Structure formats: structure tokens, C-alpha cells
Amino acid sequence: MAVDEGTARTAPTAAFDDARCPRCGRTFHCGLHDARPCACTTLRLSAATLAELRTRYNGCLCLDCLGELARGDAATPESQTPQRATDHPVDRALDAFTGAGSPLAIAVTLLLCLQWPLRDVVHAGSTLANDLAQWLFALYVALSIRHAAVHHAHLTARGDLAPLCDPRSPRRVRWRGVGAALCLLPWGLYLLVTAWPEVAHAVASRERFPETDSPGYFMTHVAMALLALLATWQGARDLWRALRPLRS
């Protein structure tokens, strides 16, 4: 669903000949990976339209559909662009929270790199740095999994085959979304219910790392609960979106 060279690298694509547009059902040639730039790179869509397309479709849209959407964006002033149906105050708050937590990746990397000089030069603090990196990494994973799911950034095996499985029917895409959400929701709810007493006890006792007695081990329990909570919310949101009547 590439629109310009900047977004082409992040948009889901279907790198095969004689693709079928998931929006209109017509066959077309996806030229994203051709030697010459694909014609779709000359079109521009708004960020809101791109996000909506990523939610609704797998693979590239044909040039006719992209052109129609681009003309609609051009005719609509940015100030009058309607709020995306997938937006929700909680989603926006979680996106902001996740963005604020992105420096955790840098902190974890620095702490792991500091272990060698702390151990061999300073001769102190390497164990504490390792333990701190562990629970910071746990928090980072808890936040990043939902973010990757929302922005379709998970690593997949042969993701280019997905459009071939649904060549014509957006309804199949919808039911696949329902199935995925129903797989995720029970797991998230089960983990929240069963792990809550252990998480509460760990936080109340300020549980420390068992082998090193370093502080902060209880944060790994907090990260697990946060992961389950975010997964449950995202599963519920995905299920709600998948069950909405499909728009034309």
C-alpha cells in the first residue's frame, strides 16, 4: 500500500505479479519491487487514510483505488479530516504512553554495555546494572508488543502470501481478525485473573532478585500484568473493529 518512497517501506505490500486489489477485487501488477519505481509512489495519502487502510486490508491496493483515495484526501482540508473510527481516547493515551517509554530500549542497551567496564574496570555495579536492565527490558516488551500489533510491525513468515489467501473477500479478512482476537482475549483475561495475587504480593513486599538481592524484581511482575492488560484491551478493540459492518 505504498504511497510515496517514505511510506512505501513501512506499508504492507504484495510483491507478486497479477495481484488482486483487496478493495475492489480487480487484478493488477504490483510494481513495488520492480526495477523502476511503482506508479503508486507518485501518489500521496494522508496519515489517517494510510492507518485506516492498514487496518482494513492486507497487501497493496490497485492504482485506481489509490488514486481515488488520494483525490479524496486532496479535496478534504486537513482540518476537516474526520477522526478515524479506530481512534479511541484510551488508544491515544496508550500510544502516548508507549512513545514516552521508547527510551527504555536505549537505557537497556546502555546498561548491558556498561556491564563489562563495571565488572573489569570499576569492579562494582555490574550485577546491579544487569538486574536493572532485566526489569526495564520486561517493561519495554510489555509496551512494545501492543504497539507492534497496532502498527502491523510484527515479524511474520511469508507475509506476502496473505493476500493470496484472501484474493477477493474483505469478509474473510474480518473473520480472520475475529479469530485472532478470540485467541488473544482468553489468554489475557486468564493471565490477569490468575497472576493478580502474585503480582500484588510482589509489589507489596517489594520483591528483590532472588540470587543477587538487588531491588526491583517486583517490576518484572508488574510488566507481566501490564502485558496481559494491554493484550486484553487490544484484543477487545480488534474484536470490536472486526465485528463492525464492513463499509463499502
N, C-alpha and C positions, 0 to 999 in steps of 0.2 A: 504494500500500500504506500509505496514511496511517492513523495510529492516533490521534494527537492533533494539536493545532494546531502543536506544536513540531516533531514529526517529519513532519508532512504536507508541509512544504516541502522536505524532503530525500529523501523516499521516492519511488521511481519510480511514475508514475501513468499511467492511461489515460483521457484526457479526451475520451470519446466516449460516446454513448448505446448501449445494448444491448451492453455489453462482455461478454466471456466470461472467467470465472474460470480462470486457468491451473492452479489446484489441483484443482478439482472438475469443471470443464468446463461448469458451468451459466452461462447468460446472466444479466446483471444490469445495472442502470443505475449507472454511476459518477457520484456526485454531488459529487465533489471541487470542481468548478468551477461548481457551481450557485450561485444567489443565496443560498440557505440552506445552512448547514453540513451536510456529508455526515454520515450517521448513524455512519460509521466513526470520526468524531472523538471519539465518546463512549467508544471502546474503548481499552484500553492494553495494549501488548505489551512484553515485556522487550527490552532492547537485544540480547541474544543471539538471540532469536527474530526480531527485525527484520533483523539481519545475515544470518541463515540464509535468510530469505525473499528478501532482495535477491539472494543468490547463486543461488537456485534458480529464481526466477520473474521475468518481465518484466510490468510493469503491476500494477494493483490486484487484490486478491482480493475475492471477494464478502463480503457482510456475515456470512453464515452461517459461512464458513471463518474469517474474522477473529474472530468470536465464539467459535468452538470453540477457536482458539488462545489467545485471551485467557483463557478459562476454564481452559485447561490451565496457563497461566502463573500464574494466581491460586491454583491448587491446589498449585503446587510452590513451596516456600520457596526464596528466592534462594540460600541456602547449599547447596541440593540441586540447583540447576540444573546439568545436565550440561554439560561443556565442549563447545563447538561442534566439529563434525567438521572444520571448516575451519581450526581453530586449530592452530598448529604453533609450537614454540619459536622457530624461525627467523623465522616471520611476526611473532610478538610482538616479537622483538628488532628487526626491521626497522621495525615500527610505532613503537616507542620511539625508534629512531634517526631516523626521519623527523620525529617530533614534536620531537625536540631540534634538528633542522635547520630548523624552520619560521621562526625569527627571521632566517634568511638573506634572506627576502623584505623584511623591514624594513631590513636592512643594505644591500641593493642599492638600495632606494628612497632611503635617506639619502645614499648615495654619489653617485647620479645627481643628486639635488637640490643637493648641495654643489658640483657642477662649476661652476655659474655664479658663486657668490661666490668660489670658489677661483681662478677664472680672471680675474674682473674686479675683485675687491676685494683678495684676498691676492696675486694674480699668481704663484701657485705651487701645485703639487699637483693641478691639475685632471686632468692626463693620468694620473697615478698613481691617482687616485680612479676614473677611467673604466676603467682596466685591472683594478683590483681588483674593480670591480663586474662586469666581464665573467666572470671565473672563478668568482666567487661565484654569479652567475646560472646558470652552467653546472652547478654543483653542485646548486643549487636545482631545476633542471629534471630532473636525473638522479634526484633523490629523489622529486619530486612526481609524475612520470608513473606510477610503480608505485602510489603512494598513491591517485591518482585512479582507477586501474583497479580496485584492491581495493574502493574505496568507491563505485564506479559514479558517479563525479563528472566524467567526461569530457563535454565538449560534444558533442552529437550532432545530426544533421539529422533532423527529424521522428521523434524517438524514440517519439512516441505511436503510430506505425504498427507498431511491433514486435509488440505483442500481436495485431494483425490478421493478421500473417504466421503466427502460431502459436496459433490460436484454441483448440485442444484438447490438443495433444500436448506434454507436457514432454520427450518423447524428442527432438523437433525442437530444442528449446532446448539439450539436451545435445549433439547433434551440431553445432549451431552453435558451441557452446563448444569442441568438439574442433577444428573447422576454424580458429577464431581462434587457438587455441594452436599449431596446426601451422604457421600463417603466422608467428607470432612467434618460435617456438623456433629455426628455422634461421637467421633474421636475427641473433638474439642470439648464437648459437654462432659463426656466421661472423665477426661483429664481434669477439668475444673472441679468436678464433684469429688473425685477420689483423692486428688492431690491437695485439696484445700487444707485439710487438717495438718498435713505435714508442712506445708508452706507457712501456715500460721504459727506453728510451733518453732520452725526455724527462724522466723523473723522475730518472734517474741524472745527467744533465747539468744539472739544474735550469734547464730551458729558459726563456728570457726572451722577452718580447714582441718580435717582430722589428722593428717600426717605432719603438718608444719605448724599448726596452731595459729596460722595467720588469720586476721579478721576478714570478714566479707563473704564467707562461704554461703551464708543465707541468701545472698544475692543471686546465686545460681537457681535457687528455688523460686525466687521472685521472677527470674527470667522465664522459667518454665511455665509459671502461671500466666505471665504476660503473653507468651507464645500461644497458649491454649485460648486465652481470652480473645486475642486478635484473630486467631484462626476461626473461632466460633462466630465472631462478628462478620468476618469476610465471607464465611460460608453462608450465613443467613442473608447477607446482601446479594451474593451471587445467585442464591436460590430465588430471591425476590425478583431480581432482574430477569432471570431465565423464565420465570413463570408469567411475566407480563405479556400481554398480547403483542405479537410481532407487528411492528409498523411496516407499512409498505415502503 
